[in-house]
Amino acid sequence: MEKWCLTLICTFASIKFANKLEKLIFLIPENPLKYKSSIYFQNENVRDMTYKSYTIVYKVSFQKNTIEVLRVFNQNKPTN
């Protein structure tokens, strides 16, 4: 297989992954407490959503009526 073809396939897979992840993130406001409390924070309003091998950590603020994505990382490699 040509190198450019592999690059194109990888690029398509990355775009497809990013689009699906974005859709899931935009669904959070419909049920912000759907996902489990974060194992990285001791705050009931911080949640961990898992998609494939990635964790999306987000904070729900009912007072401000906001949801803030704090981090997106591979489950095995949290970043500081």
C-alpha positions in Angstrom: 0.0 0.0 0.0 1.3 3.5 -0.9 2.4 5.7 2.0 0.0 8.5 0.9 -2.9 6.0 1.1 -2.0 5.0 4.7 -1.7 8.6 5.6 -5.2 9.3 4.1 -6.7 6.3 6.0 -5.1 7.5 9.3 -6.3 11.0 8.7 -9.9 9.8 7.9 -9.9 7.6 11.1 -8.6 10.6 13.2 -11.3 12.9 11.8 -14.0 10.3 12.4 -12.8 9.7 16.0 -12.7 13.5 16.6 -16.2 14.0 15.2 -17.7 11.2 17.3 -15.9 12.5 20.4 -17.2 16.0 19.7 -20.8 14.7 19.4 -20.5 12.9 22.7 -19.2 16.0 24.4 -22.0 18.1 23.0 -24.5 15.6 24.5 -23.3 16.1 28.0 -25.7 19.1 28.7 -28.7 16.8 28.2 -27.7 14.8 31.2 -24.6 16.3 32.9 -24.5 13.8 35.8 -24.7 10.8 33.5 -21.1 9.8 33.9 -19.3 8.8 37.1 -17.7 11.2 39.5 -14.1 11.8 38.6 -11.4 9.6 40.1 -8.9 12.5 39.5 -10.8 15.1 41.6 -12.7 15.0 44.9 -15.6 17.0 43.7 -19.0 15.6 42.9 -19.5 18.0 40.1 -16.4 16.8 38.2 -17.1 13.8 36.0 -15.2 11.3 33.9 -16.6 10.4 30.5 -14.9 7.5 28.7 -14.8 7.0 25.0 -12.7 4.2 23.5 -9.4 4.5 25.4 -9.8 8.2 26.2 -11.1 10.0 29.3 -12.9 13.4 29.1 -12.9 15.1 32.5 -15.5 17.9 32.8 -16.9 20.1 35.5 -20.6 20.9 35.9 -21.5 24.2 37.5 -25.2 24.5 38.2 -24.8 28.0 39.7 -23.2 29.3 36.4 -25.2 26.9 34.2 -22.0 25.8 32.5 -20.0 22.7 31.7 -16.3 23.0 31.3 -14.1 20.3 29.7 -11.0 20.2 31.9 -9.0 17.5 30.1 -9.0 14.9 27.4 -6.4 12.2 27.6 -5.6 8.6 27.0 -6.8 6.7 30.1 -3.3 5.3 30.7 -1.5 8.6 30.3 -3.1 11.5 32.4 -1.3 14.8 31.8 -0.4 17.3 34.5 
